[in-house]
Structure formats: C-alpha cells, structure tokens
Amino acid sequence: MPKSKERGALPDGKHVFGTARVGEKGQIVIPKEARELFGIASGDTLLILGDERTGLIVTKPDVIHKVAAKVFRQMEKE
C-alpha cells in the first residue's frame, strides 16, 4: 500500500493500514507497517478502549498515561 503522502488524501501523520480479519479466537493481526511505525512488538501489552458510537481505540498504555497527566495538569490550573 502506498504511503499516505503519495495518495495525497490524508494529512501528515494520519494513516490507513488496511483491514484485519477477526479470527475464530477473536484475534486480529496488526499490519506490519503499523507495528513498525508505533513500535509494537510481540509480547507488548495494548490497551483497548471502546465507545459504542465511534468504535475501538487500540493503543499502548503509556499513551493514555500521557493524556491523563495532561488532563490532571489542566484541572489544577482551573
């Protein structure tokens, strides 16, 4: 799949990695390009969040910790 810059349809830093089929055990394979870009390796723990309207978020737990820290700092300012 061409990089998003070549397609011209997506802003910098935004990606479409394709699709993943859910296996019999409910597992999916994260595309290699996505694993490499986000530093996801075998054995890593991922956080799965869900919103019934908008869907799922799959991220490394440290990303959420950074966001939570920003929220708490903002709350202290108010």
C-alpha positions in Angstrom: 0.0 0.0 0.0 1.5 3.4 -0.9 2.3 5.8 1.9 -0.4 8.4 2.7 1.7 11.3 1.4 1.7 9.6 -2.1 -2.1 9.2 -2.0 -2.5 12.8 -1.1 -5.8 12.1 0.7 -4.6 12.0 4.3 -3.0 14.7 6.4 0.6 14.2 7.6 0.7 11.8 10.5 -2.6 10.1 9.5 -2.6 6.5 8.1 -4.9 3.9 6.8 -3.2 0.5 7.2 -5.9 -1.6 5.6 -8.2 -4.1 7.1 -7.8 -7.0 9.6 -10.0 -10.1 9.8 -11.1 -11.3 13.2 -10.1 -15.0 13.7 -12.0 -17.7 15.4 -10.5 -16.8 18.8 -11.4 -13.1 18.4 -7.8 -12.2 17.5 -6.6 -9.7 14.8 -3.3 -9.2 13.2 -2.0 -5.6 13.4 -0.4 -4.8 10.0 3.4 -4.9 9.9 3.7 -1.2 8.8 1.5 -0.1 11.8 3.6 -2.3 14.3 6.8 -0.8 13.0 5.6 2.8 13.0 4.2 2.6 16.6 6.9 0.3 18.0 4.6 -2.6 18.8 6.5 -5.9 19.3 5.5 -9.4 20.2 4.6 -9.6 23.9 3.7 -5.9 24.2 0.6 -5.1 26.2 -2.0 -2.9 24.4 -4.9 -1.0 26.0 -8.3 -1.5 24.2 -10.9 1.3 24.8 -14.3 1.4 23.2 -17.1 3.9 22.5 -20.4 2.4 21.4 -20.8 5.2 18.8 -17.3 5.7 17.4 -15.7 2.3 17.9 -12.4 1.0 19.3 -9.1 2.5 20.2 -6.0 0.3 20.4 -3.0 2.0 22.0 0.0 1.4 24.2 -0.9 2.1 27.8 1.8 4.8 28.1 -0.1 7.0 25.6 -3.1 7.1 27.8 -0.9 7.9 30.9 0.5 10.9 29.0 -3.0 12.1 28.1 -4.2 11.6 31.7 -1.3 13.6 33.0 -2.2 16.5 30.7 -5.8 16.4 31.9 -4.8 16.5 35.5 -2.4 19.4 34.9 -5.2 21.3 33.2 -7.6 20.6 36.1 -5.0 22.0 38.5 -4.9 25.2 36.5 -8.7 25.7 36.6 
